[in-house]
């Protein structure tokens, strides 16, 4: 005679049916992680190999160079200077872009002026004209002003950002109107309202926009290549291009290039790890 213990429960049946789905899901996630991390792992391995070892296709282990390629890139090929230039450029762009966008969003949300919506639409339309499209007139402007080979030339075209203005505008619109009315009744001026109220309530958004802007600025290649002719004033992405010009016995030194690529990856990776939570919150904008 069958007992109750011999009959599978509903929870057990549900678990048995759900187990293959869970295995499939986790297997897919593991495969995606391996596929996405494979190029980075391969770059790290190649950065420790000699030129001969790199060209041995079956050689997938760490090479005999160790950290020598990193030392050569930083010292012999001036890569440390390129990284410093990129870091200064990225920080200046972040500070300038966030500051200007905060003021622009403040005006769009909390001030009434003629053609307000038209101004906002015009700001969004500037997204159709990125820097590469404007590169010829921008270069001519920098040359006329005598700003070529300067940090102003590297940072100037990236200070204004329609994307940052849009994000801050949407975030400000989600803030309770009661705070705005209370500030007006207390006689709080616009600058004080921005510093004392809006910025503390927008720290997550500011951090997220800063991360996006830093990575975007760090990865710039075309405009620095055009605007800067002095090698000592160049940025890290152009520095990697310089590494490609090195050769050994007629062969491209891929180990040296991969070492430069790994070095170039570190600063934005550290910024992304440190501020990844605010970055995720940036994409969770709530409209009023």
N, C-alpha and C positions, 0 to 999 in steps of 0.2 A: 504494500500500500504506500503510495507516494505521500510524502510529508511536505509541509510548507517550505522546508529548507531546500527541497529538490526543485522547486519552481522558481525560475529566474524572476527577479523583481523588475519593476518598470525602470528603476534607476540603473540597474545593471544592463538591461537591454539598451537603454539610451546611451550608456557609456560605451558599450560594444559597437554601437552604430557610429558614435562620434569619434572613436579612436582613429579610424582610417582618415577621416577628415582632418583631425589634428596633426597626424603624421604628415599628410600631404601639405598642409599649411606650413608647418615648421620646416619641412624639407625644402619647400619653395623659398622660404625666407633665408635658410642657410645657403642655398644655391645663389640667390641674389646677392647676399653679402660677399660670398667668395668671388663671384663674377665681378662685382664692383671694386673689390679690394685687390684683385689680381694685378692690374696695371701698377698700382702703388707698390705692392710687394716686389714685382719684377723690377721696378725702377730702383728700389733700395738694394736689391741683389746686384744689379748691374753697376750701381755706384761703387761697389767694392771690388770690381773686377778690372783687370787690365784690358787693353784693346784686343789682344789676342783671345782672351777668355770670353769676351763679349761675343766675338764672332764664332765661337764654338756653340752652336745652337743647342747641343745636348747638355751644356754646362749650366745647370740651374741652381748651383750652390753658391755660397758666399765666396768671393774671389780673394786673391792674395794681396790686393792693394789695401784692404782694410779701410782706414780713414785717410789714406794718402790723397785720393781724388778730392776729398773735401778740403784738405789743407791746400792743395794746388789751386782749387777754385777760389778760395778765400784770399790767398796771398799772391800767387803768381798772376792770376787773372782779375784781381781787384774786385772780386765778387762782394766782399764785405762793404765796399763803398757803394756799390749798386743797391745793396739791400738797405743801407742807411738812407740813401736818397729816396728809395721807394717808401720807406717807413715815414720819413718826414713829409713827403708828398701826400701819402694816404691820410696821415693825421691832420694836416692842414685842410685837405678836402673835406674830411669828416666834420671838423669844427666849423668851417665856413658854410658847408651845405646845411648842416643841422640848424645853425643859427639863422641863416637867411630863410630857411623853410619854416621855422617856427614863427618868425615875424610875418611872413606871407600868409600862413594859415591863420594867425591871430587876426589879421586884417580881413581875410575872407569870411571868417565865421562871426566875429564880434563887432564888425563895423558895417554900417549901411552907406554905400556910395553908389553913384550911377553906374549902370552896366556891370554890376558885381558878377552876375552869372556869365556875362560875356568875357570878362577878364579871366575867370576861372577856366572857361572853355579855351581861351587863347593860350593859357598856361599849359593845358593838356595837349594842345596842338603842337607844342614845341617838342613833344615826344617823337613827332614825325621827322625831326631834324636832329639826329644824334651828331656827336662830334665828328665821326668819319665823313658825314655828308658835308659838314661845314669846314673841312680841314683846310681847303685852299684859302678862303677868305680869312680864316682864323690865323693861319700862318702869315698871311700878308699883314694883318693887323699887328701881330706880335713883332714882325720885322720892322714895321713903321714906328712902333713904340720903342724899339730897341730892347725888347724883353726876351729875345731868343737866348737860349742857354741859361735861363734863370728859373728859379722855382715858381715865379709868378706865371711864366709861360706854361709850366706843367700843371699848375693847379687852377688857374683862372677859368678855363673853359668848363670845368666840372663843378664849380661852386653852386650854380643855379641848377635846381632839379625839380622838374614837374612831378616826378614820382614821390619824392619826399614831401612836397607840398600837399599832394593828394592824400597821403597817408596821415599826415598831421591834421589836415582839415577834417577828414572822416573821424579821427579820434576825438578832436575837440567837439565835434557835433554830438558825440555820444555822452559828453559830460553833462550832468544835470544842470538845467537852466536856473535852478534855485541858487546854486553857488554863484552864478553870474549876477543874479539880481541882488544877492546879499553883498557881493563885492561892490556893486554900484551904489547901493544904499550906504555903505561904509565909506564911500568916497575913494575907493582904491583906484589908482590910475592904471592905464593899460600896461605899462612896463612892470609895475609892481604886481599886477594881477598875473602877468605871464611868469614872473620869477617865483612868486610866492604860492601861486595856486596851480597854474597849468603845468609848469615843468615838474613839480613834485608828483602830480597825478599822471604824468606821461613818461615816467622814468623807463618803464618797460618798452614803450614805443620808441623813445629816443635811443635806447640801447639797441633795439632791433634794427632801426634805420642806420645806426652807426656801424653795426656789423656788416650789413649789406653794402654800405658805402665804402667801408674799408677794403673789403674783398674786391669790389668793383675797381677801386682806384689802384689797388696793388697789382691787378692783372692788366693794367693798361700797357699797350705795346705800340700801336700805330702812331698815336699823337706824340709820345716822347721820342720816338724814332725820327719824326719829322721836325719837331720843335727844338731838339737838342742835338747839336753836332759835337759838343765837347764830351769825350768819353768819360771823364771824371764826373760829369753831371748826369750821366744816364741812370736809368732805373733797372730793376732786377730782370724784368722780362726781356729787355734789349740785351742785358748782360748774358742771358742764356743764348741769345742769338750770336753773341761774340764767341761763346764757348764752342759753337758749332763750326767756327772757322779754324779751330785748332785741329791738327792732324798729326798722326804718328805713323810713319812708314806708308804714307798715302791713304791711311784709313782714318775715318772719323772716330774721335775719341768719345765713344758713347758712354763710357764709364764716367768721364769727367762731366759730360753733359747731364747725365742722370744725377750726379752729385749736386750740380747746380740746381736742377729741378727740385730735388728733395729739400735743399736749403730754402729755395723760394717758396716751398709749400708750408714751411714751419710757422712763420708769423701769422698768416691768415687762419691756419688751422688752430693755433693757440687762441686767437681771438674768438673763433667760432666755438671752441670748446668752453671758453670762459663765459660767453654770453649766448649760449644756444637757447636757453629758456626764453629770454626776451625776444629772440629772433622768431621763435615759434608763435609767441603771442602777437607779433606784428601782423601775422597773416590771419589773426582771429579778430578782425575789426567789427565792432558792432555799430551799426548805423542807428542814429537816433530815431 
